[in-house]
Amino acid sequence: PFSLNIKGKLHEFRQPAVMGILNVTPDSFYSGSQAFNTSAIKLRVQQIIAEGADIIDIGGYSSRPGAAEVPETEEMRRLQAGIEIVRSFDKNIPVSIDTFRASVARKAIEDWGADIINDISGGSLDNEMFDAVAELNVPYILMHMRGTPRTMQSHTDYTDVTAEVIAELSRPLHELTLRGVNDIIIDP
């Protein structure tokens, strides 16, 4: 079993948690997770809930290899729409916000009601992210990625993939721990 402190409430999980993915983008990795207009978002949220998701992760910036840059204002617009629709169906399900931008994470947590930050860059694309996570006191999903979504496929040479991923995740894990972040989920 494990637990996450979400807004001062301890959420206990006695088995692996299922995270449903809602991509409010027109170009994500998996087309089945894409929902780009209000009706499609509603249908996808209903599907995620019906399938028994414990957490809903919402992304507004595609991280597929070669993905185009998305302006911050557009990412915010997409995420706000997704969060508002999820909350209209279920006010209590934990919502994870998939962003590497600290400003977007702050807005999603403080203004729109997201609960968790899921950062594909592991803090490498915005040097303010770890401070934001610590100040917001929210769970953080620390992912391993080299480069950016546009370049990550060209940074895949490893001598020992397991050892190198562990080593690369240990630095940001240490930085987060020094800032007092206690709820960290590792996504290798």
C-alpha positions as CSV (number, residue, x, y, z in Angstrom):
1,P,0.0,0.0,0.0
2,F,1.0,3.6,-0.5
3,S,-0.5,7.0,0.1
4,L,-0.5,10.5,-1.2
5,N,-1.2,13.7,0.6
6,I,-3.6,15.5,-1.6
7,K,-4.7,18.9,-0.3
8,G,-4.2,17.8,3.3
9,K,-6.1,14.6,2.9
10,L,-4.3,11.3,2.9
11,H,-5.4,9.1,-0.1
12,E,-4.5,5.5,0.5
13,F,-4.0,3.0,-2.3
14,R,-4.0,-0.7,-1.3
15,Q,-3.3,-1.8,-4.9
16,P,-1.7,-0.2,-7.9
17,A,-3.6,2.9,-8.9
18,V,-4.9,3.3,-12.4
19,M,-4.3,6.6,-14.1
20,G,-6.7,7.5,-16.9
21,I,-5.1,9.7,-19.6
22,L,-7.0,12.7,-21.0
23,N,-5.1,14.5,-23.7
24,V,-6.8,17.8,-24.6
25,T,-4.5,18.0,-27.7
26,P,-5.0,17.3,-31.3
27,D,-1.7,15.3,-31.6
28,S,-0.9,13.1,-28.6
29,F,1.0,9.7,-28.7
30,Y,-2.2,7.7,-28.4
31,S,-5.2,8.8,-30.5
32,G,-7.6,7.0,-28.1
33,S,-6.7,9.5,-25.3
34,Q,-7.2,12.6,-27.5
35,A,-10.2,14.8,-26.8
36,F,-10.0,18.2,-28.4
37,N,-13.5,19.7,-28.1
38,T,-16.0,19.8,-25.3
39,S,-18.1,16.9,-26.4
40,A,-15.1,14.7,-27.0
41,I,-13.6,15.7,-23.6
42,K,-16.9,14.8,-21.9
43,L,-17.0,11.4,-23.6
44,R,-13.4,10.6,-22.7
45,V,-13.9,11.6,-19.1
46,Q,-17.0,9.4,-18.8
47,Q,-15.0,6.5,-20.3
48,I,-12.1,7.0,-17.9
49,I,-14.4,7.0,-14.9
50,A,-16.4,4.0,-16.2
51,E,-13.2,2.1,-16.6
52,G,-12.4,2.6,-13.0
53,A,-9.5,5.1,-13.0
54,D,-8.2,6.2,-9.6
55,I,-6.6,9.4,-11.0
56,I,-7.1,11.4,-14.2
57,D,-4.1,12.9,-15.8
58,I,-4.7,15.8,-18.2
59,G,-2.2,16.9,-20.8
60,G,-2.5,20.0,-23.0
61,Y,0.9,19.8,-24.6
62,S,1.8,16.7,-26.7
63,S,5.0,15.0,-25.7
64,R,5.1,12.7,-28.7
65,P,8.4,12.6,-30.5
66,G,8.7,15.6,-32.8
67,A,5.7,17.4,-31.3
68,A,5.3,21.0,-32.1
69,E,5.8,23.8,-29.5
70,V,2.5,24.8,-27.8
71,P,2.2,28.4,-26.5
72,E,1.7,28.7,-22.8
73,T,-1.6,30.4,-23.2
74,E,-2.9,27.6,-25.4
75,E,-1.7,24.9,-23.0
76,M,-3.5,26.8,-20.2
77,R,-6.7,27.1,-22.2
78,R,-6.7,23.4,-23.0
79,L,-6.0,22.3,-19.4
80,Q,-8.6,24.6,-17.9
81,A,-11.3,23.2,-20.1
82,G,-10.2,19.6,-19.3
83,I,-10.1,20.2,-15.5
84,E,-13.5,21.9,-15.5
85,I,-15.1,19.1,-17.3
86,V,-13.5,16.4,-15.1
87,R,-14.7,18.3,-12.0
88,S,-18.2,18.5,-13.4
89,F,-18.3,14.7,-13.4
90,D,-16.4,14.0,-10.2
91,K,-15.3,16.6,-7.7
92,N,-13.2,14.1,-5.7
93,I,-11.1,12.1,-8.2
94,P,-7.5,13.2,-8.0
95,V,-6.5,15.2,-11.1
96,S,-2.9,15.2,-12.3
97,I,-1.8,18.0,-14.6
98,D,0.8,17.0,-17.2
99,T,3.0,20.0,-17.7
100,F,6.7,20.9,-17.6
101,R,5.9,24.6,-17.0
102,A,5.8,25.9,-13.4
103,S,3.5,28.7,-14.3
104,V,1.0,26.4,-15.9
105,A,1.2,24.0,-12.9
106,R,0.6,26.8,-10.4
107,K,-2.5,28.0,-12.3
108,A,-3.8,24.5,-12.6
109,I,-3.4,23.8,-8.9
110,E,-4.3,27.2,-7.4
111,D,-7.1,28.3,-9.8
112,W,-8.6,25.2,-11.5
113,G,-8.4,22.5,-8.8
114,A,-5.7,20.1,-10.1
115,D,-4.1,18.0,-7.4
116,I,-0.8,16.5,-8.7
117,I,1.9,17.7,-11.0
118,N,3.1,15.2,-13.7
119,D,6.3,16.7,-15.2
120,I,7.6,14.8,-18.3
121,S,10.9,16.7,-18.0
122,G,11.7,15.9,-14.4
123,G,12.3,19.6,-13.8
124,S,14.8,20.0,-16.6
125,L,12.8,22.3,-18.8
126,D,11.7,24.9,-16.2
127,N,14.1,25.7,-13.4
128,E,11.2,27.0,-11.3
129,M,9.3,23.8,-11.3
130,F,10.7,22.3,-8.1
131,D,10.2,25.5,-6.1
132,A,6.6,25.5,-7.4
133,V,6.0,21.9,-6.3
134,A,7.4,22.6,-2.9
135,E,5.4,25.8,-2.4
136,L,2.2,24.2,-3.6
137,N,2.8,21.2,-1.4
138,V,1.4,18.7,-4.0
139,P,2.4,15.2,-5.1
140,Y,4.9,15.3,-8.0
141,I,5.4,12.7,-10.7
142,L,9.1,12.8,-11.7
143,M,9.7,11.4,-15.1
144,H,12.9,10.5,-16.9
145,M,13.4,12.2,-20.3
146,R,16.4,13.4,-22.1
147,G,16.1,16.5,-24.3
148,T,12.7,17.9,-25.2
149,P,9.6,16.3,-26.7
150,R,10.9,17.4,-30.1
151,T,14.4,16.0,-29.5
152,M,14.1,13.1,-27.0
153,Q,14.2,10.4,-29.7
154,S,17.7,11.4,-30.6
155,H,19.0,11.1,-27.0
156,T,18.4,7.4,-26.5
157,D,21.9,6.0,-26.4
158,Y,22.6,4.2,-23.1
159,T,25.4,1.9,-22.0
160,D,23.4,0.5,-19.1
161,V,19.8,1.9,-19.4
162,T,18.7,0.9,-15.9
163,A,21.8,2.3,-14.1
164,E,21.8,5.5,-16.1
165,V,18.0,6.2,-15.7
166,I,18.4,5.6,-11.9
167,A,21.4,8.0,-11.8
168,E,19.6,10.6,-13.9
169,L,16.5,10.5,-11.6
170,S,18.5,10.6,-8.4
171,R,19.6,14.2,-8.8
172,P,16.1,15.7,-9.2
173,L,14.8,13.3,-6.5
174,H,17.5,14.7,-4.1
175,E,16.7,18.3,-5.1
176,L,13.0,17.7,-4.4
177,T,13.7,16.1,-1.1
178,L,15.9,19.0,0.0
179,R,12.9,21.3,-0.7
180,G,10.7,19.2,1.5
181,V,8.6,17.5,-1.2
182,N,7.5,14.2,0.3
183,D,5.0,12.7,-2.2
184,I,7.1,11.8,-5.2
185,I,6.2,9.2,-7.8
186,I,8.9,8.0,-10.1
187,D,8.1,7.4,-13.7
188,P,11.2,5.9,-15.4
